[in-house]
Amino acid sequence: MKTINVAGIGTDVGKTIVSAILVEALEADYWKPIQAGNLENTDTNVVSKLTSNQKSIFHPEAYQLKTPASPHAAAKIDNVEIHLDKIQIPITKNNLIIELAGGLMVPLNNKQLNIDLIKKWNASVILVSHNYLGSINHTLLSIEVLKNNNLKLLGLIFNGEENKSTQNFILQYTKIPCIGYIHQLSELDKVTIKKQADNLKKESQFNTLLL
């Protein structure tokens, strides 16, 4: 069974939607260790509502923080401190998709970052890239951080409006495999996510790297 961290090149790049598609495609469990803000409709709730298979289990967060902010700042507002030793991967016999809160270098407390969680678990990473001005720089920096920490990057998923020039440069320059493309979605529901999951499973790199 595979444990895969879904990391983004920044904030609001579509990690939750990509996670939902991966959960559906792999019939995997889902876990978001830290939820910061939107506790009435957490990312766990969103992914659960968007997936239709009967195998996936949605594990509770280790920390639920009230403020939509960097985890270290949200935790300070809530008068708690995030301890990595209290964030334990759920026990499961199924594939597990872990969605991080923000990018790789987002702080969890005054000393540790998201990437320290990945290093602790030694789990593989799928990096979500989203096309915007500056996304090449952010994608290359994220890949460099993973390489410098000797972490396994399975591949990239491009999410959102297509930009072939940007995408082709990133793939040619980094030689990192592309697992798939998630184009801009006009509807977000179970039918759409199932269709995207089925399309993803047709990609050769998806089958080679994830199955």
C-alpha angles and dihedrals in degrees: 000000000000129000110202129184115212106211129177133216087233144331122317096012094132104266093147094052092045089048090053091051092048091047090052095043094049097030082231132163118254131220133173106189095197127031114189113190133341093069090165090065109018125188087253089058091047094051091045091053093048098050125076107185117109097221103068121098120201110216123209121255121258089221131022112192125188102218125073096230142100107312094244091053095042090049091051090053089051090047094240133116124222112233118193092211088063092056104083124172110249116255109249140146090213132084109276129214113199117195115203123215102249130323131339096268097045109130120242095184136345093293111024137063138198089266090061088063091054091048090050091054096035087216128159121259136222111197119213115211124190124194114246136122104294097021093117090057093045093047094049092046091050091050090049091052091052092048093048089053093048092240123154113248108196094190150287132287116198113212131192134008111011122248108176094186092056095041095047092049093051093049095044094045098045101032087217112147120249111231093190152308125258107197124208107293118216093189129040112200140112093275093053094046091048090051092049091048091051090049091049091053089059091062112103094219091052091056093043097047105030109029 
